[in-house]
Amino acid sequence: MAFQAITTHEAALRLSDPNLQVLDVPFDYEYQSHHITRAVLIPLPQLPQRYQELELSQPILVVCEHGVRSRRACEFLSDKGFKDLFNVLGGMSSYRGDVDGSH
């Protein structure tokens, strides 16, 4: 397994890294409701066509609503050669850091 499962607290701490990419893989309506401020939306079904938009050499924090789709996204990205991946356990439903959206 080439990704690490981290808590929402650990995720919030990692956001201080300016090189960290934040990938949100939920449905659009979930993203519009609330997302980590600098998160990029690529819904999980679109990831096979769009993963090249991510920088292979930089760490990626992957999040969804509950942590299930983000785990699948981490597995997919790991298979594509991404190494520095972090799956946020509990997802946005548990995240208490800064968010954008309509809540």
GIVEN-V390794 format. One record per pair of residues at least 12 apart in sequence whose C-alpha atoms are under 7 Angstrom apart, sorted by sequence separation. I is the first residue (numbers start at 1). J is the second residue. D is the distance in Angstrom with one decimal. If there is no record, write none. Layout:
BEGIN
I	J	D
I	J	D
END
This chain:
BEGIN
74	87	6.7
24	39	5.9
22	38	6.5
23	39	5.5
24	40	5.8
25	41	6.1
27	43	5.6
71	87	5.9
22	39	4.6
23	40	5.1
24	41	4.9
25	42	5.2
26	43	5.1
70	87	6.0
22	40	6.2
23	41	6.2
24	42	6.2
25	43	4.2
26	44	6.5
23	42	7.0
25	44	4.9
67	88	6.1
67	89	5.1
67	90	5.0
60	84	6.3
61	85	6.1
62	86	5.9
63	87	6.3
66	90	4.6
67	91	4.6
44	69	6.7
59	84	4.6
60	85	5.0
61	86	4.8
62	87	5.1
63	88	5.4
66	91	4.2
56	82	5.6
58	84	6.9
59	85	5.9
60	86	6.2
61	87	6.3
62	88	6.3
65	91	4.8
66	92	6.3
64	91	5.2
65	92	4.7
66	93	5.8
63	91	5.5
64	92	6.1
65	93	5.5
44	73	6.5
63	92	6.9
21	58	6.9
23	60	6.7
20	58	6.4
21	59	6.1
22	60	5.7
23	61	6.0
24	62	5.9
25	63	6.4
26	64	5.0
19	58	6.2
20	59	5.1
21	60	4.6
22	61	4.8
23	62	4.8
24	63	4.9
25	64	5.3
26	65	6.4
19	59	7.0
20	60	5.7
21	61	6.1
22	62	6.1
23	63	6.3
24	64	5.6
20	61	6.9
25	69	6.7
25	70	6.3
37	98	6.6
36	98	6.3
37	99	5.2
36	99	4.5
37	100	5.3
35	99	5.2
36	100	6.2
34	99	6.0
35	100	5.4
34	100	5.5
35	101	6.4
34	101	4.4
33	101	4.9
34	102	6.3
32	101	5.4
33	102	4.9
34	103	5.3
32	102	6.7
33	103	4.9
3	74	6.5
2	78	5.8
11	88	6.6
3	83	6.9
6	86	6.4
8	88	5.9
2	83	5.7
3	84	6.5
4	85	6.2
5	86	5.7
6	87	6.1
7	88	5.8
8	89	6.5
3	85	4.6
4	86	4.9
5	87	4.7
6	88	5.2
7	89	5.3
3	86	5.6
4	87	6.1
5	88	6.1
6	89	5.9
5	89	6.3
12	97	6.0
8	94	6.7
8	95	5.3
END
